[in-house]
Amino acid sequence: MRIAIVDIELADGTGGPLRRSDVLVDGDRIAAVRPAGDLPTAGETVERGTGLVLAPGFIDVHSHADNAPLLDPPDLSKITQGVTTEVVGNCGFTLAPRSDGTAEQLDTLLQRIFPSMPATWRTFAELFGVLDDRGYVTNMAPLAGHHSLRILAMGMVNTAPDAAQQHRMAAALTEAVDAGAFGLSSGLIYPPGLFCATEELIELSAALPADGIYATHMRGEGRNLLDSIREAVRIGRESGRRVQVSHLKAAGRPYWGGVAQALALLDRARRDGVDIRHDVYPYTASSTMVTALLPPWFQEGGNNSVLARLADPTTRERARTELAAGPDGPWENMAWAAGWENIVIATTGTGRCDGRSLAELAGQWQCEPFDAMVRLLTEERLQASMTVHQMSEDDLRAALAHPLTMIGSDGLPPGTGGKPHPRTWGTFPRVLARYTGADGVFNLPEAIRRMTSLPAQTFRIPDRGLVTEGAIADLVAFDPMHVRDGATYTEPTTPATGIAWVMQAGRIAVRDGVFGGLRLGRRLRPASGRAA
């Protein structure tokens, strides 16, 4: 099928000025890009673009929608905001690999943020086969998660791997890459990743292909932000691999202003030859599992061990004391830095507390906020996520202004219900509506570059990210005057407005917010060679 998109303002992904254009799509690829009026349309299906901007399909560089193909009805959170490709498997969490000996430990960890799902696979190749059979709403570019690799090799223990265990992790990572993974991810505030030393990550990153990427949720984003940047830089320098710093932020009011220092460290590392990049989401609240509030030592051994510690007065009081120590404690204390009133329960297994802060729950239950957290985690058997209001708008704007900043939603896995963070449904239209133009931090073409060609180059997304002849026709058309994110913290699943249509591989997937019913996405494989 041939489609002529005529009389439309083109933001081609390069960051260059908008230009009135006609674009011919032939099958799944872009066949021609011409000045408006220069494209013959006789015999073509014509899509008129007057008043609209045409851009490459947006690329979400930080997603947790690994389970989306398994869902019925399909997850529409990303495709309705113009996202056509998601990088999944972030923060160390992936659904594979699995083994009989440690599968329960992996499953109970994943159940803290993923909805329950039956797992019939072991390897990444088997997982990808299951997902391919189900089909994809958006294209997916998967990473291999360090948590899953480590659990496979040694479970949830707080020890360094021996040579055999390190080899098993590396072998499983190689299997993942051979099956189509784009690189490795880590989540160093979560178990078991938080138990690892830097050397373990250097060795694993070095096992990636020379053009592979290591993406990291760093060890700290508040008190330890700058030391965590230094660790990420060291991993990149000593492994020789590209590094992606995930969702860069300065978390907690005492640490506001830290983003400028973090960016300066990253720039210095790049000048020194380290290939390190970063992404952000356009909100001042984060979201993660409630167990991330607990001390690192509390996390060893999996769910049953954590629940036993919650039930034990001695370990409970030790954790209470460490939390009360605030910045003087032995670990980065998210609860102290954010404040209990700013920690809002997003989703739980039962849904009874969704949308309420831990301070509110403490008032209802007539207890201290720490005890409310313990009760919540115990009753929900650790199945609880939270939204944490802990960043500053000034820091967010400083991060967005940097020319190498990409956009990622960090949307948690779909299918959990509750009150998830609005970034899952609103990230990309929010960038266009709030941070582009006179009151924003960049112009429209530059915003599009950050969401298209820059991530495509960084993650080696093949044949996407630019509106150019020969590229895959993943495209989005939107009204620049009316595009808006509809999702809020109280109504987080409201779709965006102003997205006229979304095309995947030459076929319309969404028009005026209505999904066409077909899963037109694909699981992608990385392009060969390291992009600049």
N, C-alpha and C positions, 0 to 999 in steps of 0.2 A: 504494500500500500504506500502511496506517495501523498504527502501532506505538505501544502504550501502555507507557511505561516507568514502573513503579509502585514505590512504597515505596523510594525511593533518596535518599541525601543529595546535595543539589545544591550544587555550587560554580559559581555562574552566570557567573563571569568578572569580576564587578565588584569582587571583594575583600571583599564583604559576608559575613556569617556563613553557615555551612552551614545548610540548612533541608531538612527531610524533605519530599519533593515527588513529584508525578506529572507526567510530561511526555508529551504526545501529539505524535507525528511523523506528518505527513500528506504522503506523497510525499517531496519532497526538503527540506521545511521543517518547522520547529517550529510546530505549530498551537496548542498550549496548554501553559501551565505553571501547575500548581495545587498547593495543599497536599496532602500525601499523603492519599488516601482520597476526594478530591473529584472525581476524574476518572472518569466512567463508562467501563467497559471492555467492556461487552457488545458482541460482534461485532468487537472489536479483537484484533489479535495482541498478546499481553502479554509484556513482557520484565521479569521481576522483578529488582529492584535491591537487595534486602535485603543489608546489609553492605557495599555498594559506594558509591562517590562518583561522581557524574556531573559531567563538566566539558565545556566546549567542546573540540573537537579542538585539540591543541597546535600552535603555530605556531613553527617553527624559523626565526629571523630571519637566520641566517647559515649557509648551506649551500653546498656546491660540487657538488651532485648534478645539475648541468646535463645530464650524459650519461645519467642514470638511465633515461629512456624508451627509450634505444637498446639496453638490456641485456636479454639472455635468459640465464638466468631473471631474473625481475624483482627489483629491489633492495627488500628488505624491512626494511632497517635502521631506517627511520624509522617506518613504519606500525605495526610491532610494539611500539613504545614509546609509541604514542598520538599521534604527529605526523600531522596531516592536511594541513598546508600548509607548504611550504618556500620561503623567499626564496633564490633561486639567482643566480648571476652575480656573486658577491662577489669582493673583493680584486682587481678589474680583469680577472678571467679569464672570458671568454665564448667560445662556439664560433663566434660571428659578430661582425662582418661579415668577409668574406673577399674577396680580389681575386687575380687571377692573378699579379700582380707580387710580392706579399708573402705569399701563402698558405703557402709553405714555412716562413717565419719564424714565423708564427703556429702552425703545426702543431708545429714542433720545440719551441716554448715550452710549448704545452699538453701535449706528451708527457712533460714532466718530472713531471707529476702525474696526468694523465688517461690511461686506457688507450687504446691505439690504436683509431681509429675512422675509417671512410671518411666524407668530407664531400662532400655533393652540393649544398650550399647556398652562397649568397653573402650575402644580406641576412638580417636578423633575421626578416623576414616569411617567407622561404623556410625558414629554420631552424625557426621555430615550426610551419610547415606539416608538416615532417617529423616533429617531435615529437608534434604533435597526432594524426597518423596512427598513430603507435606506441602512444599512450595513456600515461596517468600513473598510477602507484601512489598518489602523494600529489598534492595540488594544488600547482602551481608558480606563484610570483610572480617573474618574471625581472627582473633588472637588466641594464643594458648595461655592459660592462667597458671601462675606459679603455685597458688594454693592447691589446685588439683594435682599438679605434678608432684608436689611435696607430700601430699596425703597418700598418693599412690606409692611413693618410695618409702615413706617412714611414718605415716600417720600424723597425728596432731601433737607431736612431742616437742618440747622446748630444748632441743639439742641440735648440735651441728651434724650434718650428714657425714657418714663415713664414705670412703671411696666408692663402695658398691652402690650406696644410695644416691650419691651425686651422679654416678654413671647412669643409674636407672632414670633419674629425672632428665638427664640430657638425652637419653635414648627416646624417652616419651616425647620430648620436645621435638626431636628430629622426626619422629613419626607424625606429629602434628603438622610440621612444616611440609613434609612430603604429601600429606593429605590436603594441604591448601591453607594452612595458617599463615598469617602475614608476619607474625612475630610473637613476642613474649610480653605478658603483662604481670605486674605485681601490685599487691595491696598491703603496704607495710604497716598499717594500723590494725589489720585483721589477722586472726590466727589462720593458718600457721605461718603466714608470711612474716608476721612481726617477730617470730623466733629466729629468723635467719640472719646471718652476718652478710656484710657487703660482699665478701669474697665469693659466697655462694651464688650471688646474682651476677657477679662479673663472669664467673665460669659458665653459667648457663647462657648469658647473653652472648658470650664468645662462641657458643655452640650453634648460634643462629647462622644462616647464610650471611655473607658479607654485606648484602643489601637488606638484611632484616632489621626490625625495629624493636626496641625495648620500651614499653610504655609503663609508667609508674605512678601509682597513688603513693606519694612519698611518705616517709616515716613520720613526718610532722608537718603541720600547716599553720601552726601558731608559734608557740615558744621555740620550736625546733625547725622553723621554716628554712632559715638560711643554712643550717647544718644539713638539712635534708636535700637542699639544692646541691650542696657540695658533694653529698653522697651520690646523687644522680649524675653529676658531672664526672665523678671518679669512675663510675660504672661505664659511662660512655667512653672516657679516655682509655681505660685499661682493656675494655672489650673490643674497642674499635667499631662499635655499632651505633647507629642512630638512637637517640633517646627522646622520648616524648614525656614531658612533665604534664600529668593529667590535672585538670581543673585547678589551675594555679589560683591561690588565694592567700590572704592573711586572716586566719580564723580566730575569732575572739577579740572583743574590744581592746584588751590590753596590747594587742599586737597590730592594731590598725596602723596603716602607713608602711607596713612591711613589704608590700608588693613592689614598690619602687626599688628597694634593696635587692629583692629577689630577681627582678628583671636585670638589674645591673650585674649581678653574678652570672646570669645566663648569657648576657651580652659579652662579658669578659671571657667566658668559656668558649664562646663561638669564635671570638678573635684569636683564641689560643688553639683553634683547630678542632674543638669538640663539636660534633654534630648533635645539637640538643635543641628541642623545640617545645612548644607548650600550647595548651588550650584553656579556655574558660567557658563558664556558662553565665548568662546575663541576669543573674539574680544575686541577692545578698543573703540568701538562706541556702544551706547545704542540706543533704539528706543521706542517711545511711541507717544501718542497723543499730538498735538501741544497745546491744551488747558492746558496741564501740566505746561506750561510756565507762566500761569496767577496766580495771588495771590489767596490764598485759599478763601478769602471772595468773590472773583469774581464768584465762582463756585456754590453758593447756588441757588436752585430753578430750575435747569434744563436748557435746551438749550435756550428757549425763554428768560429767565432771563439773561443768559450770553450774548446773542445777544443784548438785550436791554442795558446792561452795556457797551458793545463795541460801541454802537451808542451814548451813553451819554457822552458829553465832560467832565463832572465833574468826573465820575467814571473812565473814560479813563485816565485822567490826574493824578488821584490818583495812578492808577496802574503804569503809566509811572514813577512817582516819586519813588515809592517803588522799581521798577526794577533798576532805576538809583542808588539807595542807595547801591547796591551790597551786600557785606557781612554784612553791618550794618543795613540792612532792617529787618522787623519783621518776615521773613519766608525764607526758603531755596531757593535761587534764581538761578535756573538752567541756565537761559539765561546769567546772569553775569558770572557764574562759567565756562560755556562752551565757550561763545563768539558767537555773531550772525553769524560769518563766518563759524562756526562749526556746525550750525543747518541747516540740509539739509532736504527739504521737500521730504518725501518718497512716500506717496499716498494721493490723494485727490479725492473728488467726481467727479470733472471735468477732472482731470489729467493735467491741464494747467501748473502747477508749479512743477510737480514731477521732482526730481533730482537737484533742484536748492536751494542754501542756502538763508536764510532770508537776509543776507548781499547782495547777488546778486539781489534779488528781490527789495530791497531798492534802489539799484543803478538804476535798470531798471525803477522803478516807481518814482524815484527822491524824496525819502522821507527817514525818519529815519527808522532803522530796526524795532523799536517798531511799527511804523505806518504800515510797511509792514506786520507784524504779524497780526495787527488788520484788515487790508484789506483782507488778506488771509482768516482768520477765518470768517469774515463777508460774503465774496463772496462764500465761500465753506460751509457756515452754520455749521461750526465747524467740518466738515468731513475732517480732515487732520491729518496725522501722520508724524513723522519726525525721522531722524537718527541723533544722536548727538555724535560727535567725542569729547569725554571728559575724557577718562581714559588713564592710562599709561601702557605700556607693562610690566614694572617691577612689578606693583601691580597685573596685571593679572597673571604673572608667580608665584608670591608669593601665590596667592589664589590657583592656580592649584597644587602647590607643597604640600599643606596640605593634609594629608591622608584621611580626611573625606569629601573632596570636590567632589561633584557630577557634572555631566554635564547636563545643560539644554539649549535648543536653545533660549528660550524666543521668538520664532517666533510668529509674530502677526497673526491674523486670515487670512487664505487663502481666495482668491477670490476677493481681492480689486484691483489687478493690480498695476500699477505704478512701483516705484523703492523701493520695500521693502528691509529691512536689509538682507544681504546675509546669516545671520545665519540660516534663515528659511530653506535654501537648503544645507548649507555647514558645520554645526557645528561639526558633528561627524567625518567625514573624515578630517576636519581641525585639530582636536585634534590628530588624528593618524599621519598626515603628518607633522605638525608643532611643536607639543609639546611632541612627543615621540621619544626616541632615544638619540643620543649623544648631540644634540643641544637642547633637550627638557627638560622637568622637571620630567619625569618618564619613565620607560621602558614600553614596549608594554603590557605585562601581567597586570601591574598596571593600565595602561590607560583603558584596557578592564574592570577591576574590577570597576573602577569609573563609567563606563557607563552601568554596568549590575548588578552584585550581590549587590553592595552597594545601589543603588537606589531601587532594588527589596526588600531588607531588610527594608529600611527606609520607603517605602510607602506601604509595605505589598502586593507587586505584587505577586499573587499566582503562584507557580510552574514555575517560570521563573527567569532568571538571572544567571543560571549555566548550563553548559553542564554536566549533570549527569544523571544516569539511573532514569527513572520515571518522569523527567521534561518534560514540554511541549516543543516540537521541534520548538521553535522560534529561528532561527539560521541565522548567516550571515557569508559568506565566502568572503575574500578580499585578494588582492595582496598587501602585506606590502611594497613592493618596489615602487608601482605605485599608491596607493590610494591617491587621492587629492580632495580637495574641489574646484569645478569649479566656484562657485558663487563669484562675486565681487560686490563692491558698485555701479558700473556702469552697470554690467550685473548680477543682483542678483538672477536670476532664472536658472542659468546654473547648470545642474546636476553634481554630483560628478563622478569621474572616479575611477577605480580600485576595485569597488564592483562587485565581480563575480556573486553572487546570494544571494537572501534573501529568507528564508523559514519561513512560518507561520504555526504552528500546522501541520508540516509534509508535507506541499505543497509549491512548489516554487511559490513565488509571483512576483519576479523580477529576470531576468537573463540578465547580461551584460547591465544593465540600462534600459531594456525594461520591462514594466509592463505587466503581463500576462492577465490583464483585470478583474480578480475576486477580490472582496472585501473579503479577508480572515481573516480580523481582527475581534475582539470581544469586547464588552464592558465587562470589568472585574469587579469582586467584590473583596473586600479586603480579604486577608487571615486572618483567626482568630488568635488572639493573637499578642502581640507586638514582632516584631523581634528584635534581639539584635543590 
